[in-house]
Amino acid sequence: MTDVTVRGIADEVYNEFSAEARRQNKSIGELTTEAMRLHPNERRVHQVSDAQELRIFRLDLEEFNHAIIFSRIEHLIFEDDIDIETF
């Protein structure tokens, strides 16, 4: 592992990033590593979290047009219109 010092990060961005690390129960280093792995590949990831129930339809997935991470959702329901190709 490499130790890095980063200067010049906007306070708001750092605070949001560190809060997200806490929500995911990860260190800032772990979350930074994940972000760095995603960046060069230009893969976009959207996180959906903290819900009692969430129903996902085919159109929902198609509109995002990038990867989605679902976390801390008590009841996650994928509707019947989602096929393996869409998923």
Secondary structure by P-SEA (a helix, b strand, c coil): cbbbbbccccaaaaaaaaaaaaaacccaaaaaaaaaaaaaacbbbbbbccccbbbbcaaaaaaacbbbbbccccbbbbccccccccc
